[in-house]
Amino acid sequence: MILITGSHKAFALYKAIEDGVNHMWTVSAFQQHPQAVFVCDEDATHELRVKTVKYFK
């Protein structure tokens, strides 16, 4: 489980979910984990596409 809160971490959430797996953003490796869970508040979703937010709600 990854907990991401606040608008100051919105870019990190974007890199973790929408961008590809990248060694510069190690959190992106969770994209390949079969049981990874991202928990975030509304402020942390500001960098995500609307379609992504609606899909995960």
Secondary structure as UniProt FT lines:
FT   STRAND          2..4
FT   HELIX           7..9
FT   HELIX           10..17
FT   TURN            23..24
FT   HELIX           26..32
FT   TURN            34..35
FT   STRAND          38..40
FT   HELIX           42..45
FT   TURN            46..47
FT   HELIX           50..56
//
